[in-house]
Amino acid sequence: MANYYSDIKEIKFELEQSELMPRIVELKECNFADKDQYDEAPQDFADAMDSYDKVLEVVGDITANVVAPNAEAVDAEGPHCEGGRVRYAEKTYENLNAMRKAGLNGMTMPRRYNGLNLPVTVYTAANEIVSTGDAGFENIWSLQDCIETLYCFGNEEQRKKYIPRVCAGETMSMDLTEPDAGSDLQSVMLKATYDEENDCWRLNGSKRFITNGDSDIHLVLARSEAGTRDGRGLSMFIYDKRDGGVDVRRIENKLGIHGSPTCELVYKNAKCELCGDRKLGLIKYVMSLMNGARLGIAAQSVGLSQAAYNEAIAYARDRKQFGKAIIEFPAVAEMISNIKARLDAGRALLYQTARYVDIYKALEDISRERKLEPAERAELKQYSRLADAFTPLAKGMNSEYANQNGYDCIQIHGGSGFMLEYACQRIYRDARITSIYEGTTQLQTVAAIRYVTNGFYAQVIEDMLAQSVAPEYASIQKRVKTMAEKFNACTNAVKEAGDNDLHDLCARHLYEMAADVIMCLLLLQNASKAPELFGKSLQVYANLAEAEVEKHASLVGKMTVDQLDNYRQA
Amino acid sequence: MKLNIVVLAKQVPDTRNVGPDAMTPEGTVNRSALPAIFNPEDLNALEQALRLKDQNPGTTVNILTMGPGRAAEVIREAMYRGADGGYLLTDRAFAGADTLATSYALATAIKHVCPNVDLIIGGRQAIDGDTAQVGPQVAEKLGLNQITYTEEILSVKDGRITATRHIDGGVETVESPLPCVLTVNGSAAPCRPRNVKLVMKYKRALAPLELPQDTTYEQLPYADQYGKKKYLKIQQLTTADINADLNQCGLAGSPTKVKAVENIVFKAKESKVLTGSDSDINGLVQELLASHTIG
């Protein structure tokens, strides 16, 4: 029987072959403190890794045998808006049911709230796998990670009330966007007022583009400080659907991810609870929420790239023209190899990011229980910074790759790909949103650029270049070193010009150069350990990345202050 | 009410995914060439049992399976889905059993280990033998009522069970006192997926026959766990454990003899050419109605 986890060896490699994994498990399991208390808790590192493997096998099984076969029907039917409520496509309920019965909710939550206490890295793999089957369904299911924010910033009473419900399969949403507050969340206007009489908060207003907006538990960004206009007047609230007061006005008609309802919500004096402290809604909590969500979109994108690869290679092997399978034509084979190279490179970046997130989150969690040792504090700072720097790279690059891979997948299908019969068109449509939501690629650049200018990426690259590689890849390592030098030279040139507009204009190019180099370095490590899995992708990706770096270097070289005006249209 | 349920399950070769080497030249099933799976309709049976367990706290669901050591896999698979445990009925003397000897072994085992059973639920039939005889024979041997072709258990209360069963052209609702044997149809609700918490809990569960040769539980990795958690040792039953009459077991107890295996080739005997005219279409519809093919 097909299995979307065990059939893809690269995922298992990413989970098992990192030297960070023992540290992650040790921190996440607090030295295996749960082992005598919970039957399902691991006894040691090897036992934990074995359990992760078995959990993902269940995810792969359900994805291959329930989620993927339902994807076409869910895409065709889509959700319905009836009497202020959302009714999912029929098969979406089947998917949700399977996930709930398998216990695949609240995956990263501690066991004391009925969670599985899995590392973010393992949850990320589950996300990727489900997305390969149906990215639209992954959208609904993976909103479970909103619970991380409630866990981190809610009080104990709220944790006890909501986390077990999410672990039991209740769904979540994050209600942030409004008609006039998209990328610019500081403009959020949804009003939160304190109801003295009933000793609770009330929400009034509307939200737009809310994924899974009729969920059971909402995290809502609202203006609690009357008279304010910026981010400092916003707080985070928990709305429980059981209390009522929020209706769905309509569902958007979208290009892709049809299974996932995108809702316009109306709040009519809806009772809610404050989560965390007032005024920290946007500046602290939404930032945390977004970082988790961005990693999720990176995983969704990698899943879509894997789906594009699967569809492309299956069709190219099957389709015969001029007396042979089209995969035998170099022009087709190159497209497939490029998809695979971008997939493997992007996946390496995804899991490296997830591991960084794991270490800092686990340490942060420990710091809520006890004071960290100085060495742990330094570790927390280091990994939190790495996670912060890598998340926008992983999200931006993988979402752009998913788009490119979906495009190439259709191209390989030729005329058939343009017809709606094949899965490739759904992959192509579903991929389109990934580079837009949870911050467009342009905003990922904004989040990442400070790590370009302050030399952090350069330092990471230098450290990675110092790692040893298998002798057969020494020449590639040398080429990557040259690429890194070009990146540094471009960065310095832009900094020396000292012009803000020029800096912003070049940001995307510098961002991509950093990402290209880092992904080459990650693939170098992977291929050195497992040449049979990653050797070809390394060679192909190095060729692609080298050309990309050349291109960006050339563009940055031409973009001088006196060119700025050519890039302004009236 | 608390129920004591036994689910009869069988590990079978996956005859749905047949390759070119699925049959031996002698016409028997080449078991080594086919993956071993949980018999599909037994999974439907398990789901019915687990639903009763969901509705009736305190209910126990135990799997009873007959087979070699590796058949313990179906017990683990059932535990991953919510069963409490199971018994592996295993003995060289059980080998070569036909449906009569199999039902004798199963019925004897149930009398021995679950004398207070309320419900015995199995799949309608196994995909390797396709006889649909074992469930009914177990009922006969235990002198219990049976509901075959079960679609859904509607209720169990006050010592009675109500269920729907699949019949030609529809379903019928029947009632029986407990204890009772049910065989469940493949069209019944599919079995729930494995639950990951249960997978982590039971992943080390092993029957003695599955241990590497000359190894005891105490010598396995995580040996202390087998001492602390009884459910990690899957119970094994031999002919001696259930006091079985050896003459009724295995080949000795199996009157069925396979005389020969033939390949059947379907040939069209006669054919009729119809046009798209109204009269031809009408004629065909009438003919199909008369033969009850449609309508």
Chai-1 contact restraints between the chains, C-beta under 6 A:
chainA,res_idxA,chainB,res_idxB,connection_type,confidence,min_distance_angstrom,max_distance_angstrom,comment,restraint_id
A,D39,B,K201,contact,1.0,0.0,6.0,A-B,restraint_1
A,E40,B,K197,contact,1.0,0.0,6.0,A-B,restraint_2
A,E40,B,M200,contact,1.0,0.0,6.0,A-B,restraint_3
A,E40,B,K201,contact,1.0,0.0,6.0,A-B,restraint_4
A,Q43,B,Y222,contact,1.0,0.0,6.0,A-B,restraint_5
A,S51,B,M200,contact,1.0,0.0,6.0,A-B,restraint_6
A,K54,B,V199,contact,1.0,0.0,6.0,A-B,restraint_7
A,K54,B,K203,contact,1.0,0.0,6.0,A-B,restraint_8
A,V55,B,V196,contact,1.0,0.0,6.0,A-B,restraint_9
A,V58,B,R194,contact,1.0,0.0,6.0,A-B,restraint_10
A,V58,B,V196,contact,1.0,0.0,6.0,A-B,restraint_11
A,I62,B,P193,contact,1.0,0.0,6.0,A-B,restraint_12
A,A98,B,P193,contact,1.0,0.0,6.0,A-B,restraint_13
A,K101,B,R192,contact,1.0,0.0,6.0,A-B,restraint_14
A,K101,B,P193,contact,1.0,0.0,6.0,A-B,restraint_15
A,A102,B,P193,contact,1.0,0.0,6.0,A-B,restraint_16
A,A102,B,N195,contact,1.0,0.0,6.0,A-B,restraint_17
A,A102,B,V196,contact,1.0,0.0,6.0,A-B,restraint_18
A,G103,B,N195,contact,1.0,0.0,6.0,A-B,restraint_19
A,G103,B,V196,contact,1.0,0.0,6.0,A-B,restraint_20
A,G103,B,K197,contact,1.0,0.0,6.0,A-B,restraint_21
